[in-house]
Amino acid sequence: VVLRVLFRSKQWYQRRVRGAKSKDELLKQLEDLKTELSTLQVQKVTGGATNKLSKIKDVRKSIARCHTVLRANQRENLRKFYQKKKYIPLDLRPKKTRALRRQLTAHEASIKTKRQQKKDAHFSQRVFAIKA
């Protein structure tokens, strides 16, 4: 019997959260988490309980998740905005490699000069019949 582990990626969770909450809700949650973090840090300085101190890490990670989702939403909206535009901001373009980015497009590579078009028209490829 083969056991299958259900693996859910980070992107899956982000899409799930992104679809579930609006920007205002996320900002409200972010504000709440930041106030909670500040109270936990004050408790740390004053010598609070250890279980409260271990919660600081979880709150910081939650804040980072909120920022990630907000940023992902922002980038998604920007991609939609620039979809039909001639120029796209550098950070939204595909990374690839430097050489691939500078490579001619398929259309640019297929373009022929007037001179080459004339040569092709007047001196087409010859076909020879070979006697066996």
N, C-alpha and C positions, 0 to 999 in steps of 0.2 A: 504494500500500500504506500503510495507516494503522498506525502503530506505537502500541501502547498501553503506557503506563507503569503498572506495578503500584504503586499508592499505598497505603501502609499507614499508618494514623493512629497517633497517640500512644496512643489508647485501645486500639487493637488490640494493641499491644505490652504495655500494662498488663494487659489481659485474659489475654494469653498467659503473662506472668510470674506473674500472680496465681493462675492455675490450676495453674501448674507447681510453685510452692513454698509450703510451709506457713509459718505465722507464725514458728515456731521457726527454720526454715531462714533466713528473711529476717532475723531478729534476729541470727543467727549471722553471716551474710554482712555485715550492717551493722557488727557489732563488728569483724570482720576488716578491713573497709574503713577504719574509724576508726583502728585500730592502724597500718595501712599509711600512712594520711595523716599520722599523728603522726611516724612514722619518716622520711617524705619531708620533712616540715617541719624536722626536726632536721638532715637532710642539707643542706637549703637554707641553714640558718644556718651550718653548718660548711663550706659551700662545696663541695657535691657536684657530680656531673656534670650537664650541661645536659639530657640525656635523662631523668634522674630528675625534674628540676624541671618539665619539661613534662607529666609524668605526674600532678602534683598536681591539675591541672584535671580530668582524666579521673576520678580517684578521688572528687573532690568531687561531680561530676555523678552518679557511680554511687551515692553516699550519698544524694543528693537523690532519685534514682529509687527506691531502697529505701523512703525515707520516704513517697514518693508512693503506692507500692503498698500499704504498710502502712495509710496513711490511707484509701485507697480501699476496702480490705478492711473496715476498721473502720466506715466509713460504710455499706457494703453490709449488714453485719450489723445495724447500727442501724436501717436501713430495714426489714429483715425483722422486727426486734423490734417496731417501732412501727407496722407495717402495719395491724393490727386495732385499734389503740388509738384513743381519742377524740381525744386531743391529740398532736401531733407537735412535736418541738423545732424552733425557728425556723430553724436552719441546714439542716434536712432538708426544709422546706417549699419549694414552687416559688417562685422569686423574683418573676417577672412584673413588674408596676408597682404602685405604691401604690394607684392608682385601681382597677385590676383586682382587687387583693386585698380591697378594701373593697366591691366590687360585690356586689349580692344574688345568691345562687345561683338557679338556674332554679326550684327548688322554692319558695324564699322569695318570688320574684317572682310565682309563680302562685297563692299563697295569697290567698283572699278573706275579708273580714270577714263576720261574721254578718249585718250590715246589708246588705252588698252581695249576699250569697246570697239574702236575702229579696227584695230588689229584683228580682234576676234571675228568681226563681221567680214573683213576682206580676205583673211587668211585662215579659214577654218581648218580643223583637223582633217588630214587626208586619210582616206580609207583605201588600202591596197588589197587586191585579191592575190593570194599566194597560190601558185600552181604546184600541185603535189606530184 
